[in-house]
Amino acid sequence: MSEKPSKSNPETVDNSAPDLASANPLRAIIGGLISGGFAIALYSLTASIATTFANKPITSDNQTAISISAAVRTLVVGGCALGTGIFAIASLGLLALSVQILFVRLRQKES
C-alpha cells in the first residue's frame, strides 16, 4: 500500500481558533448578564423548593421510605444549588473576561 502525500497549503488559515478581533467586551458582558439571570432564577427555584420541602414533612411509618424520600429531596435541592453555583461562577468569569479584553485593547492602542 502506498500512502498518498498530504496536501498542505501554507496559505490556508485555521478558522477554528478564535482571535482577539472576535472577542468583544460587549459580548462577554451580555453573556455574563444572561448567566447571572439564570443564576438568580435557579437560586429562587432552590429557595422555593427547599421551603416547600421544609413545610411538608414526610409522613410514613416505613423507615426505608423516609430515608429514600430524604435522599431524593437532598438530591433535588443539591442539583438546583449546583446549577446556581455554576451559572454564578460563569457570570463572574465572563465579566472578568470583559475587563481583561478592555485592558488588552487599551495596551494595544498605546503601542
N, CA and C atoms as an extended XYZ file, in Angstrom:
333
Properties=species:S:1:pos:R:3:atomname:S:1:resname:S:1:resid:I:1 pbc="F F F"
N         0.831       -1.177        0.000 N   MET     1
C         0.000        0.000        0.000 CA  MET     1
C         0.874        1.239        0.000 C   MET     1
N         0.515        2.158       -0.794 N   SER     2
C         1.270        3.412       -0.828 CA  SER     2
C         0.422        4.507       -0.202 C   SER     2
N         1.077        5.318        0.561 N   GLU     3
C         0.384        6.416        1.212 CA  GLU     3
C         0.334        7.614        0.288 C   GLU     3
N        -0.783        8.252        0.270 N   LYS     4
C        -0.924        9.461       -0.531 CA  LYS     4
C        -0.272       10.615        0.202 C   LYS     4
N         0.480       11.412       -0.499 N   PRO     5
C         1.085       12.567        0.180 CA  PRO     5
C        -0.001       13.555        0.579 C   PRO     5
N         0.136       14.066        1.778 N   SER     6
C        -0.849       15.031        2.254 CA  SER     6
C        -0.581       16.384        1.626 C   SER     6
N        -1.642       16.996        1.224 N   LYS     7
C        -1.522       18.320        0.615 CA  LYS     7
C        -1.671       19.359        1.707 C   LYS     7
N        -0.607       20.036        2.009 N   SER     8
C        -0.689       21.104        3.000 CA  SER     8
C        -0.409       22.420        2.308 C   SER     8
N        -1.333       23.296        2.408 N   ASN     9
C        -1.223       24.601        1.791 CA  ASN     9
C        -0.894       25.615        2.881 C   ASN     9
N         0.249       26.257        2.822 N   PRO    10
C         0.593       27.209        3.873 CA  PRO    10
C        -0.294       28.443        3.885 C   PRO    10
N        -1.047       28.667        2.825 N   GLU    11
C        -1.893       29.854        2.757 CA  GLU    11
C        -3.241       29.648        3.436 C   GLU    11
N        -3.565       28.409        3.808 N   THR    12
C        -4.848       28.186        4.474 CA  THR    12
C        -4.768       28.684        5.909 C   THR    12
N        -5.869       29.179        6.384 N   VAL    13
C        -5.939       29.751        7.719 CA  VAL    13
C        -6.809       28.839        8.583 C   VAL    13
N        -6.364       28.590        9.804 N   ASP    14
C        -7.139       27.784       10.739 CA  ASP    14
C        -8.210       28.670       11.364 C   ASP    14
N        -9.464       28.428       10.983 N   ASN    15
C       -10.565       29.245       11.483 CA  ASN    15
C       -11.157       28.714       12.781 C   ASN    15
N       -10.622       27.610       13.289 N   SER    16
C       -11.197       27.031       14.497 CA  SER    16
C       -10.772       27.787       15.755 C   SER    16
N        -9.645       28.465       15.733 N   ALA    17
C        -9.165       29.190       16.909 CA  ALA    17
C        -9.687       30.625       16.876 C   ALA    17
N       -10.381       31.053       17.921 N   PRO    18
C       -10.876       32.432       17.935 CA  PRO    18
C        -9.727       33.419       18.149 C   PRO    18
N        -9.833       34.553       17.526 N   ASP    19
C        -8.801       35.574       17.681 CA  ASP    19
C        -9.371       36.736       18.494 C   ASP    19
N        -8.518       37.689       18.758 N   LEU    20
C        -8.919       38.819       19.603 CA  LEU    20
C        -9.968       39.685       18.915 C   LEU    20
N        -9.988       39.684       17.579 N   ALA    21
C       -10.958       40.505       16.874 CA  ALA    21
C       -12.387       40.027       17.132 C   ALA    21
N       -12.572       38.713       17.323 N   SER    22
C       -13.923       38.212       17.586 CA  SER    22
C       -14.290       38.332       19.059 C   SER    22
N       -13.301       38.547       19.925 N   ALA    23
C       -13.582       38.711       21.352 CA  ALA    23
C       -14.000       40.159       21.590 C   ALA    23
N       -15.220       40.326       21.990 N   ASN    24
C       -15.785       41.652       22.161 CA  ASN    24
C       -16.208       41.810       23.623 C   ASN    24
N       -15.816       42.885       24.286 N   PRO    25
C       -16.221       43.046       25.682 CA  PRO    25
C       -17.740       43.118       25.853 C   PRO    25
N       -18.426       43.656       24.884 N   LEU    26
C       -19.881       43.744       24.968 CA  LEU    26
C       -20.508       42.347       24.954 C   LEU    26
N       -19.960       41.457       24.111 N   ARG    27
C       -20.465       40.083       24.068 CA  ARG    27
C       -20.229       39.383       25.396 C   ARG    27
N       -19.079       39.619       26.009 N   ALA    28
C       -18.776       38.995       27.304 CA  ALA    28
C       -19.696       39.534       28.396 C   ALA    28
N       -19.970       40.826       28.365 N   ILE    29
C       -20.862       41.422       29.366 CA  ILE    29
C       -22.281       40.896       29.192 C   ILE    29
N       -22.753       40.801       27.955 N   ILE    30
C       -24.095       40.276       27.706 CA  ILE    30
C       -24.188       38.822       28.152 C   ILE    30
N       -23.166       38.034       27.846 N   GLY    31
C       -23.140       36.643       28.304 CA  GLY    31
C       -23.122       36.541       29.818 C   GLY    31
N       -22.377       37.422       30.465 N   GLY    32
C       -22.334       37.442       31.921 CA  GLY    32
C       -23.677       37.813       32.530 C   GLY    32
N       -24.368       38.763       31.900 N   LEU    33
C       -25.693       39.150       32.399 CA  LEU    33
C       -26.713       38.028       32.212 C   LEU    33
N       -26.643       37.337       31.080 N   ILE    34
C       -27.556       36.214       30.849 CA  ILE    34
C       -27.284       35.104       31.857 C   ILE    34
N       -26.013       34.790       32.052 N   SER    35
C       -25.650       33.757       33.022 CA  SER    35
C       -26.045       34.165       34.440 C   SER    35
N       -25.883       35.422       34.768 N   GLY    36
C       -26.308       35.918       36.077 CA  GLY    36
C       -27.813       35.830       36.256 C   GLY    36
N       -28.550       36.079       35.186 N   GLY    37
C       -30.001       35.936       35.247 CA  GLY    37
C       -30.422       34.497       35.519 C   GLY    37
N       -29.733       33.554       34.853 N   PHE    38
C       -30.001       32.143       35.126 CA  PHE    38
C       -29.662       31.788       36.566 C   PHE    38
N       -28.563       32.334       37.072 N   ALA    39
C       -28.164       32.042       38.457 CA  ALA    39
C       -29.209       32.562       39.444 C   ALA    39
N       -29.713       33.747       39.212 N   ILE    40
C       -30.736       34.311       40.096 CA  ILE    40
C       -32.021       33.486       40.025 C   ILE    40
N       -32.404       33.084       38.815 N   ALA    41
C       -33.612       32.270       38.664 CA  ALA    41
C       -33.458       30.919       39.357 C   ALA    41
N       -32.304       30.288       39.201 N   LEU    42
C       -32.077       28.999       39.855 CA  LEU    42
C       -31.980       29.144       41.365 C   LEU    42
N       -31.443       30.254       41.848 N   TYR    43
C       -31.409       30.483       43.288 CA  TYR    43
C       -32.825       30.610       43.844 C   TYR    43
N       -33.661       31.332       43.124 N   SER    44
C       -35.051       31.475       43.546 CA  SER    44
C       -35.753       30.121       43.547 C   SER    44
N       -35.495       29.323       42.523 N   LEU    45
C       -36.079       27.984       42.455 CA  LEU    45
C       -35.585       27.107       43.599 C   LEU    45
N       -34.296       27.181       43.902 N   THR    46
C       -33.729       26.397       45.000 CA  THR    46
C       -34.376       26.777       46.329 C   THR    46
N       -34.520       28.060       46.581 N   ALA    47
C       -35.139       28.514       47.833 CA  ALA    47
C       -36.600       28.083       47.914 C   ALA    47
N       -37.295       28.155       46.797 N   SER    48
C       -38.696       27.758       46.774 CA  SER    48
C       -38.851       26.262       47.037 C   SER    48
N       -38.018       25.454       46.403 N   ILE    49
C       -38.084       24.004       46.613 CA  ILE    49
C       -37.739       23.659       48.056 C   ILE    49
N       -36.694       24.268       48.594 N   ALA    50
C       -36.291       23.977       49.976 CA  ALA    50
C       -37.387       24.374       50.965 C   ALA    50
N       -38.040       25.503       50.727 N   THR    51
C       -39.130       25.938       51.599 CA  THR    51
C       -40.316       24.978       51.518 C   THR    51
N       -40.640       24.549       50.311 N   THR    52
C       -41.736       23.599       50.138 CA  THR    52
C       -41.441       22.284       50.845 C   THR    52
N       -40.227       21.779       50.682 N   PHE    53
C       -39.863       20.532       51.353 CA  PHE    53
C       -39.869       20.688       52.872 C   PHE    53
N       -39.465       21.846       53.367 N   ALA    54
C       -39.436       22.062       54.815 CA  ALA    54
C       -40.847       22.143       55.405 C   ALA    54
N       -41.781       22.671       54.625 N   ASN    55
C       -43.151       22.819       55.125 CA  ASN    55
C       -43.993       21.560       54.987 C   ASN    55
N       -43.524       20.593       54.205 N   LYS    56
C       -44.274       19.353       54.021 CA  LYS    56
C       -43.431       18.188       54.531 C   LYS    56
N       -43.631       17.788       55.760 N   PRO    57
C       -42.828       16.687       56.293 CA  PRO    57
C       -43.204       15.355       55.642 C   PRO    57
N       -42.295       14.416       55.739 N   ILE    58
C       -42.511       13.088       55.178 CA  ILE    58
C       -43.396       12.310       56.153 C   ILE    58
N       -44.515       11.837       55.662 N   THR    59
C       -45.430       11.084       56.530 CA  THR    59
C       -45.428        9.626       56.104 C   THR    59
N       -44.707        8.832       56.846 N   SER    60
C       -44.646        7.405       56.576 CA  SER    60
C       -44.174        6.684       57.830 C   SER    60
N       -44.604        5.431       57.954 N   ASP    61
C       -44.139        4.597       59.060 CA  ASP    61
C       -42.930        3.758       58.657 C   ASP    61
N       -42.689        3.676       57.358 N   ASN    62
C       -41.612        2.851       56.830 CA  ASN    62
C       -40.298        3.644       56.854 C   ASN    62
N       -39.300        3.139       57.550 N   GLN    63
C       -38.015        3.836       57.665 CA  GLN    63
C       -37.291        3.913       56.320 C   GLN    63
N       -37.433        2.884       55.497 N   THR    64
C       -36.796        2.893       54.176 CA  THR    64
C       -37.393        3.990       53.302 C   THR    64
N       -38.704        4.137       53.323 N   ALA    65
C       -39.364        5.182       52.535 CA  ALA    65
C       -38.930        6.564       53.002 C   ALA    65
N       -38.784        6.746       54.294 N   ILE    66
C       -38.334        8.035       54.827 CA  ILE    66
C       -36.906        8.333       54.377 C   ILE    66
N       -36.055        7.325       54.424 N   SER    67
C       -34.655        7.526       54.007 CA  SER    67
C       -34.554        7.844       52.522 C   SER    67
N       -35.289        7.120       51.702 N   ILE    68
C       -35.259        7.373       50.254 CA  ILE    68
C       -35.835        8.749       49.947 C   ILE    68
N       -36.911        9.118       50.600 N   SER    69
C       -37.519       10.422       50.375 CA  SER    69
C       -36.571       11.561       50.768 C   SER    69
N       -35.891       11.394       51.883 N   ALA    70
C       -34.924       12.418       52.312 CA  ALA    70
C       -33.767       12.516       51.332 C   ALA    70
N       -33.336       11.373       50.815 N   ALA    71
C       -32.236       11.387       49.843 CA  ALA    71
C       -32.655       12.065       48.543 C   ALA    71
N       -33.866       11.801       48.090 N   VAL    72
C       -34.351       12.425       46.855 CA  VAL    72
C       -34.518       13.929       47.044 C   VAL    72
N       -35.043       14.335       48.192 N   ARG    73
C       -35.172       15.770       48.455 CA  ARG    73
C       -33.810       16.456       48.482 C   ARG    73
N       -32.853       15.814       49.093 N   THR    74
C       -31.497       16.375       49.135 CA  THR    74
C       -30.905       16.468       47.740 C   THR    74
N       -31.142       15.446       46.925 N   LEU    75
C       -30.628       15.438       45.557 CA  LEU    75
C       -31.244       16.563       44.724 C   LEU    75
N       -32.537       16.788       44.866 N   VAL    76
C       -33.214       17.835       44.094 CA  VAL    76
C       -32.693       19.219       44.486 C   VAL    76
N       -32.622       19.485       45.770 N   VAL    77
C       -32.139       20.794       46.226 CA  VAL    77
C       -30.659       20.961       45.863 C   VAL    77
N       -29.890       19.907       45.990 N   GLY    78
C       -28.471       19.984       45.636 CA  GLY    78
C       -28.238       20.222       44.157 C   GLY    78
N       -29.068       19.600       43.315 N   GLY    79
C       -28.943       19.824       41.869 CA  GLY    79
C       -29.240       21.263       41.491 C   GLY    79
N       -30.273       21.826       42.083 N   CYS    80
C       -30.591       23.235       41.810 CA  CYS    80
C       -29.494       24.161       42.341 C   CYS    80
N       -28.958       23.835       43.515 N   ALA    81
C       -27.880       24.655       44.076 CA  ALA    81
C       -26.617       24.557       43.216 C   ALA    81
N       -26.360       23.379       42.668 N   LEU    82
C       -25.201       23.219       41.776 CA  LEU    82
C       -25.353       24.082       40.526 C   LEU    82
N       -26.549       24.066       39.945 N   GLY    83
C       -26.802       24.923       38.782 CA  GLY    83
C       -26.635       26.389       39.109 C   GLY    83
N       -27.089       26.790       40.284 N   THR    84
C       -26.931       28.181       40.725 CA  THR    84
C       -25.455       28.553       40.796 C   THR    84
N       -24.665       27.688       41.419 N   GLY    85
C       -23.229       27.965       41.559 CA  GLY    85
C       -22.505       28.013       40.226 C   GLY    85
N       -22.834       27.102       39.339 N   ILE    86
C       -22.163       27.068       38.035 CA  ILE    86
C       -22.457       28.333       37.243 C   ILE    86
N       -23.728       28.727       37.192 N   PHE    87
C       -24.066       29.930       36.434 CA  PHE    87
C       -23.505       31.189       37.089 C   PHE    87
N       -23.424       31.225       38.415 N   ALA    88
C       -22.848       32.384       39.095 CA  ALA    88
C       -21.354       32.504       38.793 C   ALA    88
N       -20.640       31.389       38.827 N   ILE    89
C       -19.199       31.418       38.520 CA  ILE    89
C       -18.969       31.770       37.060 C   ILE    89
N       -19.808       31.246       36.164 N   ALA    90
C       -19.677       31.594       34.744 CA  ALA    90
C       -19.921       33.084       34.524 C   ALA    90
N       -20.876       33.638       35.234 N   SER    91
C       -21.164       35.064       35.121 CA  SER    91
C       -19.970       35.904       35.573 C   SER    91
N       -19.401       35.544       36.715 N   LEU    92
C       -18.223       36.277       37.196 CA  LEU    92
C       -17.045       36.137       36.231 C   LEU    92
N       -16.863       34.953       35.694 N   GLY    93
C       -15.775       34.736       34.738 CA  GLY    93
C       -15.941       35.546       33.468 C   GLY    93
N       -17.160       35.620       32.961 N   LEU    94
C       -17.393       36.407       31.746 CA  LEU    94
C       -17.224       37.899       31.997 C   LEU    94
N       -17.646       38.364       33.148 N   LEU    95
C       -17.443       39.782       33.457 CA  LEU    95
C       -15.955       40.099       33.632 C   LEU    95
N       -15.205       39.179       34.236 N   ALA    96
C       -13.756       39.379       34.345 CA  ALA    96
C       -13.093       39.327       32.973 C   ALA    96
N       -13.608       38.479       32.081 N   LEU    97
C       -13.071       38.413       30.719 CA  LEU    97
C       -13.280       39.729       29.995 C   LEU    97
N       -14.419       40.364       30.190 N   SER    98
C       -14.656       41.645       29.517 CA  SER    98
C       -13.667       42.704       29.999 C   SER    98
N       -13.350       42.691       31.291 N   VAL    99
C       -12.359       43.638       31.819 CA  VAL    99
C       -10.982       43.344       31.224 C   VAL    99
N       -10.637       42.077       31.128 N   GLN   100
C        -9.337       41.704       30.556 CA  GLN   100
C        -9.234       42.123       29.089 C   GLN   100
N       -10.303       41.915       28.330 N   ILE   101
C       -10.282       42.311       26.916 CA  ILE   101
C       -10.114       43.818       26.790 C   ILE   101
N       -10.780       44.579       27.648 N   LEU   102
C       -10.633       46.039       27.608 CA  LEU   102
C        -9.194       46.460       27.886 C   LEU   102
N        -8.556       45.844       28.896 N   PHE   103
C        -7.165       46.179       29.194 CA  PHE   103
C        -6.228       45.814       28.047 C   PHE   103
N        -6.451       44.667       27.418 N   VAL   104
C        -5.597       44.251       26.298 CA  VAL   104
C        -5.748       45.223       25.142 C   VAL   104
N        -6.961       45.632       24.864 N   ARG   105
C        -7.174       46.564       23.753 CA  ARG   105
C        -6.579       47.939       24.053 C   ARG   105
N        -6.643       48.379       25.316 N   LEU   106
C        -6.034       49.663       25.667 CA  LEU   106
C        -4.517       49.611       25.529 C   LEU   106
N        -3.915       48.483       25.895 N   ARG   107
C        -2.462       48.341       25.730 CA  ARG   107
C        -2.049       48.306       24.274 C   ARG   107
N        -2.887       47.681       23.430 N   GLN   108
C        -2.563       47.637       22.011 CA  GLN   108
C        -2.644       49.008       21.384 C   GLN   108
N        -3.576       49.836       21.846 N   LYS   109
C        -3.709       51.197       21.301 CA  LYS   109
C        -2.511       52.063       21.708 C   LYS   109
N        -1.963       51.823       22.916 N   GLU   110
C        -0.818       52.594       23.375 CA  GLU   110
C         0.438       52.254       22.599 C   GLU   110
N         0.544       51.031       22.141 N   SER   111
C         1.766       50.591       21.424 CA  SER   111
C         1.793       51.077       20.004 C   SER   111
